[in-house]
Amino acid sequence: MRIMGLDFGSKTVGVAISDSLLITAQGIETIERKEENKLRRTLARIEELIVEYEVEEIVLGLPKNMNDSIGGQAELTMEFKDKLERRTGIPVTLWDERLTTVAANRVMMEAGIRREHRKEQIDKIAACFILQGYLDYRKNKENI
């Protein structure tokens, strides 16, 4: 069993996959689309990855505002969650993703990745942060 982490954006979806022991998250790709509302190819690619990695659960980053309110992008994310569940039949858990992009940017800066190359990686790394946070939560919950 593996868990997939997704960072859903207006034109990209960062994808991360857990290891089979559900301990670590690895970024695998960023799915790009030309138009914000065109999700057919994005959903098809996610389905391919689900089969390839034998995914049984999906964690989708929910971009809440800093005051904990739900904005426009969060509403689009919740609609995407519904489409994902209908199309794949796999449960999708929403996970608070506040500051994951900031953290991903900081990690790349510290690693010396040039600004022009960061854009290519940021969504995939943010998906790793989302998934790793969820994996750590599950592990801590088990140990209580």
N, C-alpha and C positions, 0 to 999 in steps of 0.2 A: 504494500500500500504506500502511496505517496500523496502528498498534498501539493496543490498548485497555488501559488500566490500571484495575484494580478494587481497591477497599478493602472487603472483605467483613466485615460486622459482624452482630451478632445480629438486628438489625431493619432495617438499611439496607445498601445497597451504593453506595459512591461510585464514579462513573465519570469517567474522563478519556480523552481521545483524543489521539494524536500528530498533528502536521501531516504532510503527505504526504512531506516530506523527512526525517522521523524525527529532528527536531532539538528540538522543543518539545512540551510536554504542556499541554493545556487541559482544565480541568474542565468537564463538560457537564451532569451531573445527579446527583442522589441518588435511588436507587430505594428506596422504603420498602415494608415489608410489615407486616401486623398481627401475624403469629405467626412465631416464629423458624424453625420447620420447614416453613413454607409457601413453597416456592421456585418453584412453577410459573409464577406471574406474573412473578417476578423474572427467571427464565431466558428467558421469552418476550420481555420488554422488552430484555434484553441481545441476544437474537437480532435484534430489530428494529434496534437500534443498530449491530450488526455489518453488516447489509445497508446501512443508511443511510450509514455512514462507510467502507464497503469495508474492513473490518478483516480482517487475515490472521494476526494473532497477539494473544494476550492475556497480560498480566502481572498476576498475582494476588498481592496482598500477603500474606505469611505472618507472622503475629504470634508470633514466637518470644519466649520469656522472655529477660530480660537475661542469664541464665547460659547462653544458647544452647540450652536445652531446649525441648521441644515440650509445650505445655499443651493444655487442652481446646478453646480457640478455634482453635488451630492445627490440631487434628485435624478440627474441623468445616470449616475452610478447605480442607483436603486432600480431604475428601469432596465439597465444593462444586467443587473443581477437576475431580474425576473426572466429576461430573454435567455440568459445562460442556463438557468434551472430548467426552463421549458425545453430548450434545445438539447441539453446534455443529459438531463435526468439526474444530475449530481447535485448534492446539497452545496449551497454557496453561503458562506459566513461573511458578514460584513465586519470589517476590522478598522478601527480608528487609525487613519494614516497621517494625522497631523504631524508636520515637520519631517516626514520621511524624505521628501525631496531635498529639504535643507540639509539633513544628515548625509544623504547620498552625495550631494555637492561637496560638502565638507570633506568627506572621505576621499573623493577624487582629487580635491585640491591638495590634501595632505600627501596623497600618493604621487603628486607631481604631474597629473594628467592635464594636458593643455586645454584651455577653455573650449576651443573648437571641437575637441574630441569628447568632451564631457556630455554634450547634447546627445550623442549617439548612445551613451551608456546610462544616462540618468534614470530612465524609466525602469530599466532592467534592475538596477541597483536598488531603486525605491521598492520594487516588488520583492526583492530579497529582504529588505528591512521589514516590510509588512508581514511576509511569511515567517521570518525569524522571530518577530514579536509574538506571533500567534503560536508558533512551536514552543517558545519559552513559556508562554502562558499555560499551554496544555501540560507541559512537563511539571511546572510548579503546582498546578492544580492537582495533579496526580500525587504529588509528594506531601500534600497537606493531610 
